[in-house]
């Protein structure tokens, strides 16, 4: 009998949660987990300025009522945001907002590269550089047979110390980096043929992030923009650049740049 009552209560909470998300059209719901959906809603409110940096959030019970979830579920949501560096939790003290998500404005150059406008607050974390077996997308883009070995370089791109994109560059021949060692789109780092490209093509799409992308971009249930760029030399594909951008942190500017 007690189990039946708990089941009814869970259904009631679920009903409230569903009703809540009917009015939260501004928040992308890519997860069915209540704590991730509550985190997404609170994240959106912080980003919008409803809760300012340095401000103490309402108590966990009040937040749970606001976002239509159980109190322990709200606690899980707050821990997700704490892992992202958005809030700070402490015993016997209300959770405090640390910062709003920094936005990065990105210009698409005539050559199809993404160039952040604010060049003073950029950084990167190199993840991998070396040869490995090509994945299917890279092999097809470069007209290579399955299982071919490609040279790969990966980096997470940072703005004010927080990730905004993850990039992977694939080439059939090893390319040297400039002395500055910049990540791929902070300044295209390759020499030789890639600087002599005669053209390029790009494909853009939006999709839910994979588990690895959520981890690298420090998010949960993210929506990302995926940009696949192929560079050509004398009409032959020369480089394949995959860029995965956090849709909630990057603003893609219209128009073009000559870089």
Secondary structure, DSSP 4 states (H G I P E B T S, - for coil): -HHHHHHHHHHHHHHHHHHHHHH-TTS------HHHHHHHHHHHHHHHTSS-TTPBPPPHHHHHHHHTS-HHHHHHHHHHHHHTTSEEEETTEEEEE--PPPPEEEEEETTS-EEES-GGGEEEEEEEEEEEEPPHHHHHHTT--TT-EEEEEEEEEEETTEEEEEEEEEESS--PBPTT---TTTS--B-GGGGG--EEEEEEEEEEPPHHHHHHTT-SS-EEEEEEEEEEETTEEEEEEEEEEETTTEEEEEEEE--
